[in-house]
């Protein structure tokens, strides 16, 4: 399990930053991404209108 903030990505990799260090992860190796806090997608739609 890896924890951190996604700071960048492209077609093949994701850059994860944790404790001041960056790690490059291949997307095909990632099975699940879980946010720290709940994300309100319905509220995001309403604010865009």
C-alpha positions, 0 to 999 in steps of 0.5 A: 500500500502506498500513500501520498498525493498524485502530483502528475500523470501521463498515458502510462505513469502516475507521480505520487509524492509522499514525505517530500519524495516522488515515486513513479508508478506504472498505471497498469500496476495500480488496482485501486485509488482511495481518496482521503475524504469523501468527494461530493460529485453531485455538488460539483455538477451544480456549481459548474452550471 
